[in-house]
Amino acid sequence: MAIERCIAISGCSGSGKSTALKIIAAEKFFVADFDSFSRKIIAENLQIQRKLEAIVGKKAFIDGQIDFKSIGNFFETNLNAEKIFEEWYQPILGREIEKFLANLECEIIFADVPFLAQKKIYNLFSEVWLIETTFENCCQRIKARNNYGYDKIKYLIERSKVSDQIYKAANKIIDNNGTLEEFSDKIRRNLK
């Protein structure tokens, strides 16, 4: 059995994609978190590790293992270096996601897919659900989650803005400017 419906949950950083995925998982749907998937790919791929080492240096590793915290700290103060890495890495990650989905057997899957356009894989999804919220809400959520400084937060939001192409492809646009309970209700209504 191949996947009948493959639904991308997308939106800018801090919009609520991960929260939406948790709500969907609680409703017993199959979900894929491609942020976690990305970490696994980086941890297993020597080509990606070499690229990170070339950009970040030896501090990208502790005892031969990828140190995501050090990499994140480096990129927080070196935004241009992060941009260079991400422009190189996102298409690679997109190809890995494509392989993963091709080998998956389930009726329906919801996937948290940040940077959907940059990964060049929006054509893999039968539906795109966009999560939208204000810039201020995104800032607050990223600050609470990662404790990044304002420049890094602004950079993440700007870099992850949804392209016009993805807006046009979106099947649903879900507002996340209210309470968690209101957002949960909206997600559940859309699942029906």
ROSE-4610 file (N, C-alpha, C; in Angstrom, 1 decimal, always signed):
// ROSE-4610
residu = [M/M/M/A/A/A/I/I/I/E/E/E/R/R/R/C/C/C/I/I/I/A/A/A/I/I/I/S/S/S/G/G/G/C/C/C/S/S/S/G/G/G/S/S/S/G/G/G/K/K/K/S/S/S/T/T/T/A/A/A/L/L/L/K/K/K/I/I/I/I/I/I/A/A/A/A/A/A/E/E/E/K/K/K/F/F/F/F/F/F/V/V/V/A/A/A/D/D/D/F/F/F/D/D/D/S/S/S/F/F/F/S/S/S/R/R/R/K/K/K/I/I/I/I/I/I/A/A/A/E/E/E/N/N/N/L/L/L/Q/Q/Q/I/I/I/Q/Q/Q/R/R/R/K/K/K/L/L/L/E/E/E/A/A/A/I/I/I/V/V/V/G/G/G/K/K/K/K/K/K/A/A/A/F/F/F/I/I/I/D/D/D/G/G/G/Q/Q/Q/I/I/I/D/D/D/F/F/F/K/K/K/S/S/S/I/I/I/G/G/G/N/N/N/F/F/F/F/F/F/E/E/E/T/T/T/N/N/N/L/L/L/N/N/N/A/A/A/E/E/E/K/K/K/I/I/I/F/F/F/E/E/E/E/E/E/W/W/W/Y/Y/Y/Q/Q/Q/P/P/P/I/I/I/L/L/L/G/G/G/R/R/R/E/E/E/I/I/I/E/E/E/K/K/K/F/F/F/L/L/L/A/A/A/N/N/N/L/L/L/E/E/E/C/C/C/E/E/E/I/I/I/I/I/I/F/F/F/A/A/A/D/D/D/V/V/V/P/P/P/F/F/F/L/L/L/A/A/A/Q/Q/Q/K/K/K/K/K/K/I/I/I/Y/Y/Y/N/N/N/L/L/L/F/F/F/S/S/S/E/E/E/V/V/V/W/W/W/L/L/L/I/I/I/E/E/E/T/T/T/T/T/T/F/F/F/E/E/E/N/N/N/C/C/C/C/C/C/Q/Q/Q/R/R/R/I/I/I/K/K/K/A/A/A/R/R/R/N/N/N/N/N/N/Y/Y/Y/G/G/G/Y/Y/Y/D/D/D/K/K/K/I/I/I/K/K/K/Y/Y/Y/L/L/L/I/I/I/E/E/E/R/R/R/S/S/S/K/K/K/V/V/V/S/S/S/D/D/D/Q/Q/Q/I/I/I/Y/Y/Y/K/K/K/A/A/A/A/A/A/N/N/N/K/K/K/I/I/I/I/I/I/D/D/D/N/N/N/N/N/N/G/G/G/T/T/T/L/L/L/E/E/E/E/E/E/F/F/F/S/S/S/D/D/D/K/K/K/I/I/I/R/R/R/R/R/R/N/N/N/L/L/L/K/K/K]
num = [1/1/1/2/2/2/3/3/3/4/4/4/5/5/5/6/6/6/7/7/7/8/8/8/9/9/9/10/10/10/11/11/11/12/12/12/13/13/13/14/14/14/15/15/15/16/16/16/17/17/17/18/18/18/19/19/19/20/20/20/21/21/21/22/22/22/23/23/23/24/24/24/25/25/25/26/26/26/27/27/27/28/28/28/29/29/29/30/30/30/31/31/31/32/32/32/33/33/33/34/34/34/35/35/35/36/36/36/37/37/37/38/38/38/39/39/39/40/40/40/41/41/41/42/42/42/43/43/43/44/44/44/45/45/45/46/46/46/47/47/47/48/48/48/49/49/49/50/50/50/51/51/51/52/52/52/53/53/53/54/54/54/55/55/55/56/56/56/57/57/57/58/58/58/59/59/59/60/60/60/61/61/61/62/62/62/63/63/63/64/64/64/65/65/65/66/66/66/67/67/67/68/68/68/69/69/69/70/70/70/71/71/71/72/72/72/73/73/73/74/74/74/75/75/75/76/76/76/77/77/77/78/78/78/79/79/79/80/80/80/81/81/81/82/82/82/83/83/83/84/84/84/85/85/85/86/86/86/87/87/87/88/88/88/89/89/89/90/90/90/91/91/91/92/92/92/93/93/93/94/94/94/95/95/95/96/96/96/97/97/97/98/98/98/99/99/99/100/100/100/101/101/101/102/102/102/103/103/103/104/104/104/105/105/105/106/106/106/107/107/107/108/108/108/109/109/109/110/110/110/111/111/111/112/112/112/113/113/113/114/114/114/115/115/115/116/116/116/117/117/117/118/118/118/119/119/119/120/120/120/121/121/121/122/122/122/123/123/123/124/124/124/125/125/125/126/126/126/127/127/127/128/128/128/129/129/129/130/130/130/131/131/131/132/132/132/133/133/133/134/134/134/135/135/135/136/136/136/137/137/137/138/138/138/139/139/139/140/140/140/141/141/141/142/142/142/143/143/143/144/144/144/145/145/145/146/146/146/147/147/147/148/148/148/149/149/149/150/150/150/151/151/151/152/152/152/153/153/153/154/154/154/155/155/155/156/156/156/157/157/157/158/158/158/159/159/159/160/160/160/161/161/161/162/162/162/163/163/163/164/164/164/165/165/165/166/166/166/167/167/167/168/168/168/169/169/169/170/170/170/171/171/171/172/172/172/173/173/173/174/174/174/175/175/175/176/176/176/177/177/177/178/178/178/179/179/179/180/180/180/181/181/181/182/182/182/183/183/183/184/184/184/185/185/185/186/186/186/187/187/187/188/188/188/189/189/189/190/190/190/191/191/191/192/192/192]
x = [+0.8/+0.0/+0.9/+0.7/+1.4/+0.6/+1.2/+0.6/-0.5/-1.8/-2.9/-2.9/-2.7/-2.7/-1.4/-0.7/+0.6/+0.4/+0.3/-0.1/+1.1/+1.5/+2.6/+2.0/+2.5/+2.2/+3.4/+3.1/+4.2/+3.8/+4.8/+4.7/+6.0/+6.1/+7.4/+7.8/+9.0/+9.5/+8.7/+8.2/+7.4/+6.0/+5.5/+4.1/+3.2/+3.8/+3.0/+3.0/+3.9/+3.9/+4.0/+5.0/+5.2/+4.0/+3.4/+2.2/+1.1/+0.9/-0.1/+0.1/+1.4/+1.7/+1.4/+1.7/+1.4/-0.1/-0.9/-2.4/-2.9/-2.3/-2.7/-2.3/-1.1/-0.7/-1.6/-2.0/-2.9/-4.3/-4.6/-5.8/-5.6/-4.4/-4.1/-3.8/-3.3/-2.8/-1.3/-0.8/+0.6/+1.2/+2.3/+3.0/+4.5/+5.1/+6.6/+7.1/+8.1/+8.7/+10.0/+10.1/+11.3/+12.4/+12.1/+13.2/+14.1/+13.4/+14.1/+14.8/+14.1/+14.6/+15.9/+15.9/+17.1/+18.3/+18.1/+19.2/+19.8/+18.9/+19.4/+20.2/+19.7/+20.5/+21.9/+21.9/+23.2/+24.1/+23.6/+24.4/+24.9/+24.3/+24.7/+25.4/+25.5/+26.0/+27.3/+28.4/+29.8/+29.9/+29.3/+29.4/+28.9/+27.7/+27.1/+28.0/+28.5/+29.4/+30.7/+31.2/+32.4/+32.1/+30.9/+30.5/+30.4/+29.7/+29.6/+30.9/+31.8/+33.2/+33.9/+33.7/+34.4/+33.8/+32.6/+31.9/+32.1/+31.9/+31.8/+33.2/+33.9/+35.2/+35.1/+36.1/+36.1/+35.1/+34.6/+33.6/+32.3/+32.2/+30.9/+30.8/+31.9/+31.9/+32.4/+31.9/+32.4/+32.6/+33.8/+34.2/+33.7/+33.9/+33.5/+32.1/+31.2/+29.8/+29.4/+28.4/+27.9/+27.4/+27.8/+27.3/+26.4/+25.1/+24.1/+24.0/+24.2/+24.2/+25.3/+26.5/+27.6/+27.4/+26.8/+26.5/+25.5/+24.4/+23.4/+23.9/+24.8/+25.4/+26.3/+27.0/+27.9/+27.0/+26.0/+25.1/+24.3/+24.1/+23.3/+24.1/+25.5/+26.3/+26.9/+26.7/+27.2/+26.1/+25.2/+24.0/+24.3/+25.3/+25.6/+26.2/+26.9/+27.4/+26.3/+25.3/+24.1/+23.4/+23.2/+22.5/+23.3/+24.6/+25.4/+25.1/+25.2/+25.0/+23.6/+22.6/+21.2/+20.8/+21.4/+21.1/+21.7/+22.8/+23.4/+22.7/+22.3/+21.7/+20.3/+19.4/+18.0/+17.6/+18.2/+17.9/+18.3/+19.4/+19.9/+18.9/+18.4/+17.4/+16.1/+15.8/+14.6/+14.6/+15.8/+16.0/+15.8/+16.4/+16.3/+14.8/+14.1/+12.6/+11.9/+12.2/+11.6/+11.8/+13.0/+13.3/+12.5/+12.5/+11.7/+10.2/+9.6/+8.2/+7.9/+8.9/+8.7/+8.7/+9.3/+9.4/+8.4/+7.6/+6.6/+5.3/+4.7/+3.5/+2.5/+1.6/+0.5/-0.5/-1.7/-2.8/-2.7/-2.4/-2.3/-1.2/-0.4/+0.7/+0.6/+0.9/+1.0/+2.5/+3.1/+4.5/+4.8/+5.6/+6.0/+7.2/+6.9/+7.9/+8.3/+9.2/+9.7/+10.5/+10.6/+11.3/+10.9/+9.6/+9.1/+9.6/+9.6/+10.0/+11.5/+12.3/+13.7/+14.2/+13.3/+13.6/+13.3/+12.5/+12.1/+11.3/+10.4/+9.7/+8.1/+7.7/+6.2/+5.4/+5.9/+5.2/+4.9/+5.6/+5.4/+4.2/+3.6/+2.5/+1.1/+0.1/-1.2/-1.9/-1.5/-2.1/-1.0/-1.2/-0.4/-1.3/-1.0/-1.7/-0.7/-1.0/-0.2/-0.7/+0.3/+0.0/+0.4/-0.5/-0.1/-0.3/+0.6/+0.5/+1.2/+1.2/+1.9/+3.4/+4.1/+5.5/+5.8/+5.1/+5.3/+5.1/+4.0/+3.8/+5.0/+5.4/+6.6/+7.8/+8.1/+9.2/+9.1/+7.9/+7.7/+7.9/+7.4/+7.5/+8.9/+9.6/+11.0/+11.9/+11.6/+12.4/+12.1/+10.8/+10.5/+11.1/+11.1/+11.6/+13.1/+13.8/+15.2/+16.1/+15.4/+16.1/+17.1/+16.8/+17.7/+17.6/+18.6/+18.5/+17.6/+17.3/+16.4/+16.9/+18.2/+18.7/+18.5/+18.8/+18.6/+17.2/+16.3/+14.9/+14.3/+14.7/+14.2/+14.8/+16.0/+16.6/+15.8/+15.5/+14.8/+13.4/+12.7/+11.4/+11.5/+12.4/+12.5/+12.9/+13.9/+14.3/+13.3/+12.4/+11.4/+10.0/+10.0/+8.7/+8.2/+6.9/+6.3/+6.3/+6.7/+6.8/+5.4/+5.2/+4.0/+3.5/+4.5/+4.2/+3.6/+4.1/+3.5/+2.1/+2.0/+0.6/-0.4/+0.0/-0.9/-1.3/-0.3/-0.5/-1.2/-1.4/-2.0/-3.4/-3.8/-5.2/-5.9/-5.2/-5.8/-4.8/-5.3/-4.6/-5.2/-4.4/-5.0/-4.3/-5.2/-4.7/-4.4/-3.2/-2.7/-2.4/-3.4/-3.2/-3.9/-4.7/-5.5/-4.8/-5.6/-5.1/-4.8/-4.0/-3.7/-5.0/-6.0/-7.2/-8.0/-8.0/-8.6/-7.9/-6.5/-5.7/-6.0/-6.1/-6.3/-7.7/-8.7/-10.0/-10.0/-9.3/-9.1/-8.5/-7.4/-6.8/-7.7/-8.4/-9.3/-10.5/-11.0/-12.1/-11.5/-10.3/-9.8/-9.5/-9.2/-9.0/-10.3/-11.4/-12.7/-13.0]
y = [-1.2/+0.0/+1.2/+2.1/+3.4/+4.5/+5.6/+6.7/+7.2/+7.3/+7.9/+9.4/+9.9/+11.3/+11.7/+12.6/+13.1/+14.6/+15.0/+16.4/+17.1/+18.2/+19.0/+20.0/+20.1/+21.2/+22.2/+23.4/+24.3/+25.7/+26.6/+27.9/+28.4/+29.6/+30.2/+29.7/+29.9/+29.5/+30.1/+29.3/+29.8/+29.9/+29.5/+29.6/+28.6/+27.5/+26.4/+25.1/+24.9/+23.6/+22.4/+22.4/+21.3/+21.1/+22.2/+22.1/+21.4/+21.8/+21.2/+19.7/+19.4/+17.9/+17.1/+17.7/+17.0/+16.8/+17.8/+17.7/+16.6/+16.6/+15.6/+14.2/+14.1/+12.8/+12.3/+13.2/+12.8/+12.3/+12.7/+12.2/+10.9/+10.3/+9.0/+8.9/+10.0/+10.1/+9.8/+9.3/+9.0/+10.4/+10.7/+12.0/+11.8/+12.7/+12.7/+14.1/+14.1/+15.4/+15.5/+16.3/+16.4/+17.2/+17.9/+18.5/+17.4/+16.4/+15.3/+14.4/+14.3/+13.5/+14.2/+15.5/+16.3/+16.0/+16.0/+15.7/+14.4/+13.4/+12.0/+12.0/+12.7/+12.7/+13.3/+14.4/+15.1/+14.2/+13.5/+12.6/+11.4/+11.1/+9.9/+10.1/+11.4/+11.7/+12.4/+11.7/+12.3/+13.5/+13.6/+14.7/+16.0/+15.8/+17.0/+17.4/+16.4/+16.7/+17.4/+17.0/+17.7/+19.2/+19.4/+20.7/+21.6/+21.0/+21.7/+22.0/+21.0/+21.3/+22.4/+22.4/+23.5/+24.9/+24.9/+26.2/+26.5/+25.6/+25.8/+25.6/+24.6/+24.2/+23.0/+22.7/+21.5/+21.5/+22.7/+22.7/+22.2/+21.7/+21.1/+19.7/+19.2/+17.8/+17.8/+16.8/+16.4/+14.9/+14.5/+13.1/+12.4/+13.1/+12.5/+12.5/+13.0/+13.1/+14.6/+14.8/+16.1/+16.7/+18.0/+18.8/+19.8/+19.5/+20.4/+21.7/+21.6/+22.9/+23.8/+23.4/+24.2/+24.8/+24.0/+24.4/+25.5/+25.3/+26.3/+27.6/+27.5/+28.7/+29.4/+28.7/+29.3/+30.1/+29.4/+30.0/+31.2/+31.2/+32.3/+33.6/+33.5/+34.7/+34.9/+33.9/+33.9/+33.6/+34.5/+34.2/+34.0/+34.7/+34.5/+33.1/+32.5/+31.2/+30.2/+30.5/+29.6/+29.6/+30.8/+30.9/+30.1/+30.2/+29.4/+27.9/+27.5/+26.1/+25.6/+26.4/+26.0/+26.0/+27.0/+27.0/+25.7/+25.2/+24.0/+22.8/+22.8/+21.6/+21.3/+22.3/+22.1/+21.2/+21.4/+20.5/+19.1/+18.9/+17.5/+16.9/+17.6/+17.1/+16.8/+17.7/+17.4/+16.1/+15.7/+14.4/+13.3/+13.4/+12.4/+12.2/+13.3/+13.2/+12.5/+12.8/+12.2/+10.6/+10.2/+8.8/+8.2/+8.8/+8.4/+8.2/+9.1/+9.0/+8.0/+7.8/+6.7/+5.3/+5.1/+3.8/+3.6/+4.6/+4.6/+3.9/+3.1/+2.5/+2.8/+3.8/+4.2/+4.9/+4.9/+5.5/+7.0/+7.7/+9.1/+9.5/+10.5/+11.0/+12.6/+13.1/+14.5/+14.8/+15.7/+16.0/+17.5/+17.7/+19.1/+19.4/+20.3/+20.5/+22.0/+22.5/+23.8/+24.0/+25.2/+25.5/+24.6/+24.5/+23.6/+24.0/+25.2/+25.7/+25.4/+25.7/+25.6/+24.1/+23.2/+21.8/+21.3/+22.1/+21.7/+20.4/+20.2/+19.0/+19.2/+20.4/+20.6/+19.8/+19.3/+18.5/+17.1/+16.7/+15.4/+15.3/+16.4/+16.4/+16.6/+15.9/+16.0/+17.2/+17.7/+18.9/+19.6/+20.9/+21.8/+22.5/+22.4/+23.2/+24.2/+25.5/+26.5/+27.0/+27.1/+27.7/+29.1/+30.0/+31.5/+32.1/+33.0/+33.8/+35.1/+36.0/+37.3/+37.1/+38.1/+38.2/+38.2/+38.9/+39.0/+37.7/+36.9/+35.6/+34.7/+34.7/+33.9/+34.2/+35.5/+35.9/+35.4/+35.5/+35.0/+33.5/+32.8/+31.3/+30.9/+31.5/+31.1/+31.4/+32.6/+33.0/+32.0/+31.6/+30.7/+29.3/+28.9/+27.5/+27.4/+28.4/+28.3/+29.4/+30.4/+31.5/+32.2/+32.3/+33.0/+34.5/+35.2/+36.7/+37.2/+38.5/+39.0/+38.9/+39.1/+39.1/+37.7/+36.7/+35.3/+35.0/+35.4/+35.2/+35.8/+37.1/+37.8/+37.1/+36.7/+36.0/+34.7/+33.9/+32.7/+32.9/+33.9/+34.2/+34.7/+35.6/+36.1/+35.0/+34.2/+33.1/+32.0/+31.9/+30.8/+31.3/+32.6/+33.1/+32.2/+32.0/+31.2/+31.9/+31.2/+31.8/+31.9/+32.8/+32.9/+31.6/+30.9/+29.6/+28.6/+28.6/+27.7/+28.2/+29.6/+30.1/+29.7/+29.8/+29.4/+27.9/+27.1/+25.6/+25.2/+26.1/+25.7/+25.4/+24.2/+23.8/+24.4/+24.6/+25.2/+26.2/+27.3/+28.2/+28.3/+28.0/+27.9/+29.0/+29.8/+30.9/+30.4/+30.8/+30.5/+31.7/+32.6/+33.8/+33.8/+32.8/+32.7/+31.9/+31.2/+30.4/+29.0/+28.2/+26.8/+26.0/+26.3/+25.5/+25.9/+27.2/+27.6/+27.0/+26.9/+26.4/+24.9/+24.2/+22.7/+22.5/+23.3/+23.1/+23.3/+24.3/+24.5/+23.3/+22.8/+21.6/+20.4/+20.2/+19.0/+19.2/+20.4/+20.6/+20.3/+20.7/+20.5/+19.0/+18.2/+16.8/+16.1/+16.6/+16.0/+16.2]
z = [+0.0/+0.0/+0.0/-0.9/-1.0/-0.2/+0.1/+0.8/-0.1/+0.4/-0.4/-0.3/+0.9/+1.1/+1.9/+1.4/+2.1/+2.3/+3.5/+3.8/+4.5/+3.9/+4.5/+5.4/+6.7/+7.6/+7.5/+7.0/+6.7/+7.3/+7.3/+7.8/+8.3/+8.7/+9.1/+10.5/+10.9/+12.2/+13.3/+14.2/+15.3/+15.1/+13.9/+13.5/+14.3/+14.6/+15.3/+14.6/+13.7/+12.9/+13.9/+14.8/+15.7/+16.6/+17.0/+17.9/+17.1/+15.9/+15.0/+14.8/+14.6/+14.5/+15.7/+16.9/+18.2/+18.3/+17.9/+18.0/+17.1/+15.9/+14.8/+15.3/+15.9/+16.4/+17.5/+18.4/+19.5/+19.0/+17.7/+17.1/+16.3/+16.6/+16.1/+14.6/+14.0/+12.6/+12.6/+11.5/+11.4/+11.0/+11.8/+11.6/+11.4/+10.7/+10.5/+10.9/+11.8/+12.2/+11.4/+10.4/+9.6/+10.2/+11.3/+12.1/+12.7/+13.3/+13.9/+12.8/+11.7/+10.6/+10.1/+10.1/+9.6/+10.5/+11.8/+12.7/+12.5/+12.2/+12.0/+10.7/+9.6/+8.4/+8.6/+9.3/+9.6/+10.4/+11.4/+12.2/+11.5/+10.4/+9.6/+8.3/+7.9/+6.5/+6.6/+6.2/+6.3/+5.4/+4.3/+3.4/+4.1/+4.7/+5.5/+6.6/+7.3/+8.5/+8.1/+6.9/+6.4/+6.1/+5.5/+5.1/+6.4/+7.4/+8.7/+9.3/+9.3/+9.8/+9.1/+7.8/+7.0/+7.4/+7.7/+8.1/+9.5/+10.4/+11.9/+12.5/+12.0/+12.6/+13.4/+14.2/+15.0/+16.1/+16.5/+17.6/+17.2/+15.9/+15.5/+16.0/+16.6/+17.1/+18.6/+19.3/+20.6/+20.6/+20.9/+20.9/+19.6/+18.4/+17.2/+16.8/+17.7/+17.4/+17.2/+16.3/+16.0/+17.3/+17.5/+18.6/+18.1/+18.1/+17.5/+18.3/+19.6/+20.5/+20.1/+19.9/+19.5/+18.1/+17.2/+15.8/+15.9/+16.7/+16.8/+17.4/+18.4/+19.0/+18.0/+17.2/+16.2/+15.2/+14.7/+13.7/+14.2/+15.5/+16.1/+15.9/+16.0/+15.8/+14.4/+13.6/+12.2/+11.2/+11.1/+10.3/+8.8/+8.3/+6.9/+6.7/+7.6/+7.5/+7.6/+8.4/+8.5/+7.1/+6.6/+5.3/+4.2/+4.1/+3.2/+3.4/+4.6/+4.9/+4.5/+4.9/+4.6/+3.1/+2.4/+0.9/+0.3/+0.8/+0.3/+0.8/+2.1/+2.7/+2.4/+2.3/+2.2/+1.0/-0.2/-1.3/-1.0/-0.3/+0.0/+1.0/+2.0/+2.9/+2.2/+1.2/+0.4/-0.3/-0.9/-1.6/-0.6/+0.6/+1.7/+2.1/+2.2/+2.6/+1.4/+0.2/-0.9/-0.9/-0.6/-0.5/+0.7/+1.8/+3.0/+2.6/+2.0/+1.6/+0.6/-0.3/-1.3/-0.7/+0.4/+1.0/+2.1/+2.4/+3.5/+3.0/+3.9/+3.6/+4.7/+4.3/+5.2/+4.4/+4.9/+4.2/+4.1/+5.2/+5.3/+6.2/+5.8/+6.7/+6.7/+7.9/+8.1/+8.4/+7.8/+8.0/+8.3/+9.3/+9.6/+8.7/+7.7/+6.7/+6.7/+7.5/+7.4/+6.1/+5.6/+4.4/+3.2/+3.1/+2.0/+0.6/+0.3/-1.0/-1.2/-0.1/-0.2/-0.4/+0.1/+0.0/-1.4/-2.2/-3.5/-3.6/-2.6/-2.6/-2.4/-2.6/-2.4/-3.3/-4.5/-5.4/-4.9/-3.8/-3.2/-2.3/-2.0/-1.1/-1.8/-1.4/-2.0/-1.5/-0.3/+0.3/+1.1/+1.2/+2.0/+3.0/+4.3/+5.3/+5.8/+5.7/+6.2/+7.6/+8.5/+9.8/+9.8/+10.1/+10.1/+11.4/+11.7/+12.9/+12.7/+13.7/+13.6/+13.8/+13.3/+13.6/+15.1/+15.8/+17.3/+17.9/+17.5/+18.1/+17.8/+16.5/+16.2/+17.0/+17.2/+18.1/+19.5/+20.1/+21.4/+21.5/+20.6/+20.6/+20.4/+19.5/+19.3/+20.5/+21.1/+22.3/+23.4/+23.6/+24.7/+24.4/+23.1/+22.8/+22.8/+22.2/+21.9/+22.7/+23.2/+23.9/+23.1/+21.8/+20.8/+21.0/+20.6/+20.6/+19.5/+19.5/+18.5/+17.1/+16.9/+15.5/+14.9/+15.7/+15.2/+15.0/+15.9/+15.7/+14.5/+14.3/+13.1/+11.8/+11.8/+10.7/+10.4/+11.4/+11.2/+10.6/+11.1/+10.6/+9.2/+8.9/+7.5/+6.5/+7.0/+6.1/+5.8/+6.8/+6.6/+6.1/+5.7/+5.2/+4.0/+4.0/+3.0/+1.6/+0.6/-0.7/-1.3/-2.3/-3.0/-3.6/-4.1/-4.8/-3.8/-2.5/-1.5/-1.1/-1.0/-0.7/-1.7/-2.9/-4.0/-4.0/-3.5/-3.5/-2.2/-1.2/+0.1/-0.1/+0.5/+0.5/+1.7/+2.8/+4.0/+4.6/+5.1/+5.9/+7.2/+8.2/+9.6/+10.5/+11.0/+11.8/+13.2/+13.7/+15.0/+15.9/+16.0/+16.7/+18.0/+18.3/+19.6/+20.6/+21.4/+22.5/+21.9/+22.7/+22.3/+22.1/+23.0/+22.8/+21.5/+21.2/+19.9/+18.7/+18.8/+17.7/+17.6/+18.7/+18.7/+18.1/+18.4/+17.8/+16.3/+15.8/+14.4/+13.7/+14.3/+13.7/+13.6/+14.7/+14.8/+13.8/+13.6/+12.6/+11.2/+11.0/+9.6/+9.4/+10.4/+10.3/+9.9/+10.3/+9.9/+8.4]
